[in-house]
């Protein structure tokens, strides 16, 4: 369907892409969603950060990086371990 409104501009994704920010913003958004979901599961299971880190066989500072919304440099293996500890499965797909 073609938009016939002459006053409609580009999308926000177009704006981010034109300014070289789309990839960075998308990665940050995905990381924030994953961190929020893991934290929610931890809260529902009354699982402290210390206990979660112990179950993941990692340090609490590493867990803080995983749960921190700004740090996108977390490995898939670390996300997978965190998801499995809280009884979830990490699913990744290309769209």
C-alpha positions as CSV (number, residue, x, y, z in Angstrom):
1,X,0.0,0.0,0.0
2,X,1.5,3.3,-1.0
3,X,1.2,6.2,1.4
4,X,-0.4,9.1,-0.4
5,X,0.2,11.6,2.4
6,X,2.8,14.2,1.1
7,X,3.6,15.2,4.6
8,X,4.7,11.8,5.8
9,X,8.5,11.4,6.1
10,X,10.8,8.5,6.7
11,X,10.7,6.1,9.6
12,X,12.7,6.4,12.7
13,X,14.7,3.3,11.6
14,X,15.5,5.2,8.4
15,X,16.7,8.1,10.5
16,X,18.9,5.9,12.6
17,X,20.3,4.0,9.6
18,X,21.1,7.3,7.8
19,X,23.0,8.4,10.8
20,X,24.9,5.1,11.3
21,X,23.1,4.4,14.5
22,X,20.7,1.6,13.6
23,X,23.0,-1.4,14.4
24,X,24.1,0.1,17.7
25,X,20.6,1.0,18.9
26,X,19.2,-2.4,17.8
27,X,22.0,-4.2,19.8
28,X,21.3,-2.1,22.8
29,X,17.6,-2.7,22.7
30,X,18.0,-6.4,22.4
31,X,20.4,-6.5,25.3
32,X,18.1,-4.4,27.5
33,X,15.2,-6.8,26.7
34,X,17.3,-9.9,27.5
35,X,18.6,-8.4,30.7
36,X,15.2,-7.3,31.9
37,X,13.7,-10.8,31.2
38,X,16.5,-12.6,33.1
39,X,16.2,-10.1,36.0
40,X,12.4,-10.7,36.1
41,X,12.9,-14.4,36.3
42,X,15.5,-14.0,39.0
43,X,13.1,-11.8,41.0
44,X,10.2,-14.3,40.6
45,X,12.4,-17.1,41.8
46,X,13.8,-15.0,44.7
47,X,17.3,-15.6,43.2
48,X,19.9,-13.2,44.4
49,X,22.7,-12.0,42.2
50,X,25.2,-13.8,44.3
51,X,23.3,-17.1,44.1
52,X,22.8,-16.6,40.3
53,X,26.5,-16.0,39.8
54,X,27.4,-19.1,41.8
55,X,25.0,-21.2,39.7
56,X,26.5,-19.8,36.5
57,X,30.0,-20.5,37.8
58,X,31.0,-16.9,37.2
59,X,31.7,-13.8,39.3
60,X,29.1,-11.3,40.5
61,X,30.7,-8.6,38.5
62,X,30.3,-10.6,35.3
63,X,26.7,-11.1,36.2
64,X,26.3,-7.4,36.7
65,X,27.7,-6.8,33.2
66,X,25.1,-9.3,31.9
67,X,22.3,-7.6,33.7
68,X,23.5,-4.1,33.0
69,X,21.5,-2.6,30.2
70,X,24.4,-0.6,28.6
71,X,26.9,-3.5,28.1
72,X,26.3,-5.2,24.8
73,X,29.6,-7.1,24.8
74,X,28.2,-10.2,26.5
75,X,28.8,-13.6,24.9
76,X,26.0,-15.8,23.6
77,X,27.3,-18.6,25.9
78,X,26.9,-16.3,28.9
79,X,23.3,-15.4,27.9
80,X,22.5,-19.1,27.3
81,X,23.8,-20.1,30.7
82,X,21.8,-17.3,32.4
83,X,18.7,-18.3,30.6
84,X,19.0,-22.0,31.5
85,X,19.7,-21.2,35.2
86,X,16.3,-19.4,35.4
87,X,14.6,-22.2,33.5
88,X,14.3,-20.5,30.1
89,X,15.7,-21.1,26.7
90,X,17.6,-18.5,24.7
91,X,16.3,-18.3,21.1
92,X,18.0,-16.3,18.4
93,X,16.8,-15.9,14.9
94,X,17.6,-13.8,11.8
95,X,14.7,-11.9,10.3
